[in-house]
Amino acid sequence: MKHGEPWPGIIGKYGQYLPVTKEMPVVTLLEGNTPLVCAQRLARQVGLRAELFIKNDALNPTGSFKDRGMTLMVSKALEEHAIGVICPSLGNASASAAAYAARAGLKCFALAPEEVVITGQMAQTQVHGAHVFAIRGSYDDCTAIAQEIAADDRLVLVNSLNPYAMHGQKTAAFEICDQLGQPPTYVALPVGDGGNITALWQGFKEYAKNRLPRMLGFQGTGAAPLIDGQPIAKPQTLATAIRIGRPSNWQGALDAVEESGGLMEKVTDDEIVAAYQLVAGLEGIFLDPSGASALAGLVKLSRQGFFKPGENVGLLATGHGLKDGYRAAIAQPSTVVYVENAKEVRRALKNLR
Ligand SMILES: *Cc1c(COP(=O)(O)O)cnc(C)c1O
C-alpha cells in the first residue's frame, strides 16, 4: 500500500505477516485502521498517572474487533470451497461471520445460548441472513456442537479455535505499534474465550522486537475461570461478550500474561457500569460492557498505584455500545426531562446549568 492510497483492509495492508497466497479471494469490508484516541480527560478523572490511549476497535465494520479475524477466516473458507461457515457466538462473532459470509455468498449458521437469542442479541446476525440456532445450554455447549458439525460437514468453524482468527486479530497490535511509533508499556483488554489476548501478544512479538508491552487481561467477577483456575459451569457477568466459563484459548491467554509480565484481574458489574459511563461521558466513546470491563480494570489498578508517570497504556475497546443499547438507557435514566413546550424547556435548562 503506497502513501495516499485508500485503506485496503487488514489483508491488503498486512498480508506479508499473514498466511495468505496470491490466489486467495479476499473477502473484506475494509476492517482495521481504527482510531487510537488519547483519553486525557478520562485519565485525569480517574487519577491514572500513565498516559491512556483507546484503540477503538468498536469502529470496525460490524462493531467489534471480530472483523479482523473474520476477513481472513471467510477468505480462507472461500478459497477452500466450503459451502458455509458455522459460528458459536454470544452475538459479536456471529454478527461478523454473517456479514462477511453474506459478502462472500456463503451460508452462515450461528449457535447461541437461548438467553442470548431471547434478549435480541442475535438480531444483527439475523439481518445478514444467517440461520440462528438457539441452544438450550451454555456458550461452551454451542462451541462443542459447532466443532462436531464442522468436522462432518463442509462447514468451516469460524471462532477463536480457527487458527486464522488469531492471525487476523493480531493486526490490532500492528496498528497500535504503527500509530504510537512503538508498543505502549501496557495493553489492556477484556478476556472471554482468550483468543484476542493470545492474538495481540503474538502480534506484538512478531512486529515489535525491541520493546514489548505487558498484557493486562480482565474478566467479570462471576465469569473468571482463568483467574479462579477452573472452568465455571454457569458464568455470570453483565459483560455478555465475555460470559464464558471454559475458554477455548485457556493456555494461550495465560501464556500471554505470564510471558509479558502482565496480570489478570476481575471486575464487578458495578465497576463495569461506572467505567462504561465514564468513557462515554468524558471521551465521547460508547463502549459495550465488555469493552468497558477493561477500563474498569484499569481504574481499579490505577487506584492501587499500579501505573507510574512516563508509562502509557493502550486500552483495546473491543465492542460498540450500540450493540447493547438498552443498557445505556438503564444506566442513565436521570438524563431524561419530560416537558411540553419551550417555556418548560427553558425552566429545566436553568436547573441544569
Ligand atoms: C469476543 C469479544 C471479547 C472477548 O474476546 P476473546 O477473544 O473471546 O477473549 C471481548 N469483547 C467483545 C466486545 C467481544 O466481542
The ligand as an SDF file (V2000), in Angstrom:
LIG
                    3D

 15 15  0  0  0  0  0  0  0  0999 V2000
  -15.2690  -11.5410   21.5460 C   0  0  0  0  0  0  0  0  0  0  0  0
  -15.2560  -10.3480   22.4300 C   0  0  0  0  0  0  0  0  0  0  0  0
  -14.4220  -10.2720   23.5640 C   0  0  0  0  0  0  0  0  0  0  0  0
  -13.5860  -11.4020   24.0500 C   0  0  0  0  0  0  0  0  0  0  0  0
  -12.5470  -11.7980   23.2040 O   0  0  0  0  0  0  0  0  0  0  0  0
  -11.9600  -13.2800   23.3380 P   0  0  0  0  0  0  0  0  0  0  0  0
  -11.1200  -13.4810   22.1730 O   0  0  0  0  0  0  0  0  0  0  0  0
  -13.1570  -14.1860   23.3710 O   0  0  0  0  0  0  0  0  0  0  0  0
  -11.2340  -13.3400   24.6460 O   0  0  0  0  0  0  0  0  0  0  0  0
  -14.4160   -9.0930   24.2780 C   0  0  0  0  0  0  0  0  0  0  0  0
  -15.1950   -8.0460   23.9390 N   0  0  0  0  0  0  0  0  0  0  0  0
  -16.0080   -8.0880   22.8600 C   0  0  0  0  0  0  0  0  0  0  0  0
  -16.8380   -6.9110   22.5520 C   0  0  0  0  0  0  0  0  0  0  0  0
  -16.0640   -9.2420   22.0770 C   0  0  0  0  0  0  0  0  0  0  0  0
  -16.8930   -9.2740   21.0240 O   0  0  0  0  0  0  0  0  0  0  0  0
  1  2  1  0
  2  3  1  0
  2 14  2  0
  3  4  1  0
  3 10  2  0
  4  5  1  0
  5  6  1  0
  6  7  2  0
  6  8  1  0
  6  9  1  0
 10 11  1  0
 11 12  2  0
 12 13  1  0
 12 14  1  0
 14 15  1  0
M  END
$$$$
